Amino acid sequence: MSSQSYHNSRVDRKPSKATAALQRQYGKQQWRKVPEGTLPDPTLGIPIDDYVSFVTYLKSSKRILALLGAGLSAASGIPTFRGVGGFWREHDAMQLATPEAFDKDPSLVWQFYNYRRHMALEAKPNRGHVALAKLAGRKPDYISFDNDNDPVVPALQISEDHDVSDAHFPIASIPVASLPHCPQCASLLRPAIVWFGEQTPLSSRERIHSWLDQGSVDLMLVVGTSATVWPAAVYIHSARLKGARIAVFNTEDPELNVDDESQKLREQDWFFKGDAAAVVPDVLKEVVGMVVEVQD
């Protein structure tokens, strides 16, 4: 082989995909001059271009609105209303979380929410909670609200002998008279939860609307919930009108067949797929610092 042909063969040889990806990542890191360790964890599958553009925008953002859904707390052991955690005993959790279910069987619904309350009292914050709390400390004009919410009465005491969520064990049939009642008027009380088909409390809506009225919005974080689920879609639209870009952190891909254009993610928005407890602290670490697991 001549020296010329050998030279040409060397020039024509292309680097492997893995080598090219590493070269691009290194080049971006050098260009941004960020210390090693601040790039996204490769095991999370976060696109480097999305990471860079989001972090750059986050650093300059001042007014941030965050909507926190049930998916944020899944890693803390609190089941969501979809996927693996979508059933309690043999019941669809989304069907139990309705006014109609409470009217039909208040005992069953109270036991369902008492179980969730018990789990919440036993749970501890995960890294996603900590990262968002740190972000609130570093961004004074940050506001958040959530999309969800000891025994209340003796009859709801959870037995230590078996798992009340296991359909193989019989569930108690608690008389309505033994369920929580108002101490003043004696009316049957319901769990203090916003059920599917209901509006969030007026005080919560007024708090968010008052904050929105104070000026433009730089960024809205939608964490652990779909961007198309009410009331997320309503607040996304309101935030957009104030100039916000949207960043969604969720295990489910965004819905593409949504008729309302205001509910769709746009080219300038971000979608980070995965467990919010892992993805959120990784994406926020250049602003809030590294976040470790909460110790008991």
N, C-alpha and C positions, 0 to 999 in steps of 0.2 A: 504494500500500500504506500502510495506516495505521501510525502509530508503534507501536500495540499489537500488530498482526499481525507487524510486523518484529521486535519484541522477542521474541515467542513463537517465531518461526522461528529466532532466534539461540539461544534456550534449548533448543529441541528438537534442535539439531544435535549429533551425537555425535562425539567425537574419533576419528581413525583408529586402527586396531589398533596401528600402530607408535607413534603419539603416546601412546596409553594405556599401552603397555608401557614406554616411556621415563619416563612420569610415575610409574608404580609403582616402577621401579628407582630413580629419583631419591628418591622418598619413603622407600624402605627405607634407602637410603644415608644420607640425612639423619637418619633415626630412629636408626640405629646409630652415626652420627657416625664413620664410617670414612673414611680419606683416599682420594681418587680413585686408582684403579689397583689397589685391593685387591679389587674385585669380580671375578667370574670373567671370563675372556676370552670375549667373545661368540662367537668363531669355534668354540669347543669345545661349545657347546650345553648348558652346565651349567644346570639349572633354578635360578633365583635363590633360591627358597624352600628347596630342598635345600641349597644352598651355605650360606645363612645359618644354618640350623638345625645343619648339620654343624660348621661352624667354631665356633659358640657352644659346642657340646658338646665339641668337641676341646680347646678352651682350658681347660675345666674337668676334662678327663680326666687321670688320673694313671697308672693301670695299663692299658697298651695291648699287645695281642697282635697281631702281623702275620704273615700267611701270604703268602709271595711266590711266585708261579707263573711259568711260562715267558714269559707275556705281558709281564712287566715288562722282559725283556731283548730283546724282539723289535726294538725301536728301535735296539738296539746291534748289530744284524746277526746275532743268534743265532736261527735258525728255531724256531718253536713246533712242537708235535706236531699242530696242527690248522690248518685254513684253508690259506692259500697255502704255508706251510712244512710242511704235513703229509705231504709225500712227499720221499724222498731217492732220487735216481735213479728207478727205477720202483717202489720199495718204499714201502708205507705205514709211516710212522715209528712209529706206535703199535703196529704188528705187529712191528717190529724191537725195540721196547723191552719185550721179554718174556723170561722164562727159557726158554720153549719155542723162541724164535727162536735163542737162544744155543746151546742143545743141538743144534739142527738145523744151524746154520752159524755157528760161532764166528768164523770169518774175516770174514764179511760184517758181523756185529754189531760186531766190534772196529774194522773200518774205518769204520763209521758213527759210532761214538762217538769215534774218533780224529779224524775230520773235525770233529765238534762241538767237541771239545777244542781243536783248532787254531783254530777260529773264536773260541772264548772267549778264548784267549790273545792274539788280535789285536784283540779288542773293547775298547772303553772304556766306563766307566759313562755312562749317560744321565741326564737331569735327574730322572727318577723315582727312580733309585738315590740321587742326591745329596740329594733332598728327604727321603727316608726316613732317610738317615744323619743329616741335620740334626735330624729329629724325634727320633731316638734320643738325640741330644746334649742336647735340651731337655726330654726326658721321661725321667728316670732309671730309672723302672720300666717301660721299654719292652723287649719281647723279640720277636724275629722268627725265623722258620725258613722254609726254602724247600721247594718241592715238586719240585725237580729236582736236579741236581748237575753242548813239545819231543817228539818222538816217544817213545812208551813203550818200543818196541824198534825196531831198525833196519828191520825189515820193514814197519813202519807209517809210515815216512817218506813225507810227502806231496810228490808231484812238483810243481814249479813250472811244468811245461810245460802242464798242463791242469787243469781243474776236476774233481776226483774226484767231485763230486756230479752231474756231467753224465752222463746215461745213454748218450750217444752215444760216450763213450770207454770202452774196456774196463776192467774193474776187475781188480786182481790177485787171483789165487787163492793166498792165503797158506797154506802148510802149517801145521797145528796146532802142529808142533814149533817153528815160528818165531814163534808168538804169545807174549805174556807168560806166564811160569810163575813159580811160587813159588820163590825161591832156596833155601828150606829143604827143602821136601818134593817140589819139582818138579811139583806139580799145576798144571793150566791155570788161570790167573787170569781173572777176569771184570771188566768195567768196574765201578768203585765207584759204581753208580747204583741207585736204588730203582726197579725196573721195575714196570710195570702188574701189579697182582695181588699185589704184595709189600708187606710192612709197612715203615715207616720204621725205621731202626736203633733198637735198644733204648735206647741212650744218648741219642738225640734225643728219644724219647718220654718218657724219665724226666726230662729237662731241662724239657720243657714241662709235664708233670704236676706236677713239683715247684714250678714257678712258679705254676701254677694253684692249688695247695694253700695258697699263702701268703696268699690273701685274695680279695676280690671283684675283678672285672674291669670296667673302665669301657667299653672299646671294643675291637673286633676289626676289623682291616683285612684284607680279602681282595683281593690285588692281582694282576692278570694271570692269574687262574684262575677257574673257575666255582665258585660257592658250593655246588654239589651234587656236585662231584667228590671222591672219596675221596683223601686223608684230610681235605680241607678241611671236608667236612660233619661229620666226627667232632669236629673241634676247634671248629667253630661251635657244635655242640650243647653241648660242654663249657663254652665261654665263656658261652653263654646261661645255663647253670645257675649261673654265677658273677655273673650280672647284666649281661653285656655287651650293648651294641647293636652291630650289624654294619654295616660299610660296605664295599661291593663295588665294585672298579674293574676293569672288563673290557670287551672289545670285543663280547662276546656277551651278549644279553639273558638274564636269569635264567630258568631253566626253571620253568614254571608248573604242569606236570602231574606234579609230584613227589608220590609217595604219602606219604612221611615228612614230617610237618608241621614237624619240627625242622630240616629242610633248607631250608625256604622263607623268603624274606625277609619280614619283618613290617612293619607300618605304621610302627613307630618306627625301622626300619633305613633305609639309604641305598643307592642304586645309581647310580654314575656311569659312563656308557657312553663308551668311547673308548680311545685309546691311553694306557696307564698312564704312559708316559714324558712325556706332555703334560698329562694330567688331574691326576695326583697332585701335581706341583709347584704347579699352579694352585690346587688346593683347599687345599693346606697352607701357602700363602705367607703367610697372616696370622699363622701361628705360627712358621714357619721362615725367613721372608723370601723375597725373590725369588731364584730359582735360574736360573743361566745355563748355557749349554752347556759341557761339559767340554772344555778345549782340549788338543791333543796336546802 
